[in-house]
Amino acid sequence: MNPIKKLNISVVVMILVILLPTSSMGQGMPVYDNTNFISLAKQLVESAKQTSQLLKTVEFLKEQKDHIEQVSTTVRQLNAVKKLVKNNQQLLNMVNRDVKSIINSPYITYEEIPQVITSFEDILVYAMESISYVDKILTSHFLKMTDAERATLLKVHESQSDELLVEVSLKTKRYKEVISFRKMQEKINSRITQF
């Protein structure tokens, strides 16, 4: 090779070395730090353990939520049954008290007494059948019902029990109005005879 050509090549290489930025120059073989790789692997293992613990915790919380919902439903059912029993006890007391006062009234004839008793007796029979049905629902596993279905059914019977109380009150009011009308009629008739 010609010395001038060698010189030209050397100058061009020198210029290129000077003009090229240092960051574009190769740094050789990459070097891995094994300690960083090992600590990364340890962190991944620890993270996996924590994730599995979190999943177990979530599953546990779901189970607890289900248990709380079951207890809540049971409490609602118990409250509905208490209200149903209270309404039926109140119904029995009302019928007992009101029927006695109506039958013992001198303004109700002997022929009317069976009719009065029968009208109230029908309500009591229906109330007892309702309580018996609710008892079967709560104690028998024959009827495959969910807690929500039981609670709904208990609410229906509770509202029917409220309606029975209203019906007894209306019947009592009606009979008492008949009695007061007959009292007033007797007073009017007694005044007419006095004149």
ZAMARGU-4260 file (C-alpha; in steps of 0.2 Angstrom, whole numbers, plus 5000, padded with zeros to 4 digits):
<rodrens>
0) 5000/5000/5000 | 5005/5017/4996 | 5011/5028/5011 | 4999/5042/5006 | 4985/5031/5005
5) 4989/5024/5022 | 4990/5042/5029 | 4973/5046/5021 | 4965/5031/5029 | 4973/5035/5046
10) 4967/5053/5045 | 4949/5048/5040 | 4949/5035/5054 | 4955/5049/5066 | 4942/5061/5060
15) 4928/5048/5062 | 4934/5044/5079 | 4934/5062/5084 | 4918/5067/5076 | 4908/5052/5081
20) 4899/5054/5098 | 4906/5043/5112 | 4889/5035/5116 | 4887/5027/5099 | 4903/5017/5102
25) 4901/5000/5107 | 4904/4995/5125 | 4908/4977/5122 | 4899/4963/5130 | 4885/4967/5142
30) 4888/4962/5160 | 4874/4955/5170 | 4874/4958/5189 | 4868/4941/5196 | 4864/4949/5213
35) 4851/4960/5205 | 4844/4945/5195 | 4843/4934/5211 | 4835/4948/5221 | 4822/4951/5207
40) 4818/4932/5207 | 4816/4933/5226 | 4804/4948/5225 | 4794/4939/5212 | 4792/4924/5223
45) 4787/4935/5238 | 4775/4945/5227 | 4767/4928/5222 | 4765/4923/5240 | 4757/4940/5244
50) 4745/4938/5230 | 4740/4920/5235 | 4737/4927/5253 | 4727/4941/5246 | 4716/4929/5236
55) 4714/4918/5252 | 4709/4934/5261 | 4696/4939/5247 | 4689/4921/5248 | 4687/4922/5267
60) 4679/4939/5266 | 4666/4932/5253 | 4662/4918/5265 | 4660/4930/5279 | 4649/4941/5268
65) 4638/4925/5264 | 4637/4921/5283 | 4632/4939/5287 | 4618/4938/5274 | 4612/4922/5281
70) 4611/4929/5298 | 4603/4944/5292 | 4590/4934/5283 | 4587/4923/5298 | 4585/4939/5309
75) 4572/4946/5296 | 4563/4929/5297 | 4563/4929/5316 | 4556/4947/5316 | 4542/4942/5304
80) 4537/4927/5314 | 4537/4938/5330 | 4526/4950/5322 | 4515/4937/5315 | 4513/4929/5333
85) 4510/4946/5340 | 4497/4950/5328 | 4488/4933/5331 | 4489/4935/5349 | 4481/4953/5347
90) 4468/4945/5336 | 4463/4932/5349 | 4462/4945/5362 | 4452/4957/5352 | 4440/4943/5346
95) 4438/4936/5364 | 4435/4954/5372 | 4424/4960/5358 | 4414/4945/5355 | 4410/4944/5374
100) 4405/4962/5374 | 4394/4960/5358 | 4386/4944/5364 | 4382/4950/5382 | 4374/4965/5375
105) 4355/4965/5378 | 4353/4973/5360 | 4359/4957/5352 | 4345/4944/5350 | 4348/4925/5353
110) 4346/4921/5335 | 4360/4933/5330 | 4373/4926/5343 | 4377/4911/5331 | 4380/4923/5317
115) 4391/4934/5327 | 4401/4920/5333 | 4403/4912/5316 | 4409/4928/5308 | 4423/4930/5320
120) 4426/4911/5321 | 4430/4911/5302 | 4443/4924/5305 | 4451/4914/5319 | 4451/4898/5309
125) 4460/4907/5294 | 4473/4915/5306 | 4477/4898/5314 | 4478/4889/5297 | 4490/4903/5292
130) 4501/4900/5308 | 4501/4882/5305 | 4507/4884/5287 | 4521/4896/5292 | 4526/4883/5305
135) 4527/4869/5292 | 4537/4881/5281 | 4550/4885/5295 | 4551/4867/5302 | 4550/4856/5286
140) 4563/4853/5274 | 4551/4846/5262 | 4548/4862/5254 | 4564/4867/5246 | 4564/4886/5248
145) 4578/4898/5249 | 4579/4910/5264 | 4574/4924/5253 | 4558/4915/5247 | 4554/4911/5266
150) 4556/4929/5271 | 4545/4934/5257 | 4532/4922/5261 | 4533/4927/5280 | 4530/4945/5275
155) 4515/4940/5265 | 4508/4931/5280 | 4512/4946/5291 | 4503/4958/5280 | 4488/4945/5279
160) 4488/4945/5298 | 4488/4964/5298 | 4473/4963/5287 | 4464/4951/5298 | 4466/4963/5313
165) 4458/4977/5302 | 4444/4965/5297 | 4441/4961/5316 | 4441/4979/5320 | 4429/4983/5306
170) 4417/4969/5311 | 4418/4974/5329 | 4414/4992/5325 | 4399/4987/5314 | 4392/4976/5328
175) 4394/4990/5340 | 4386/5002/5328 | 4371/4990/5327 | 4370/4990/5346 | 4371/5009/5348
180) 4358/5011/5334 | 4347/4999/5344 | 4350/5008/5360 | 4345/5024/5352 | 4330/5016/5344
185) 4325/5010/5361 | 4327/5027/5369 | 4317/5035/5355 | 4303/5022/5357 | 4303/5024/5376
190) 4301/5043/5373 | 4286/5041/5361 | 4277/5030/5374 | 4280/5043/5388 | 4271/5056/5378
</rodrens>
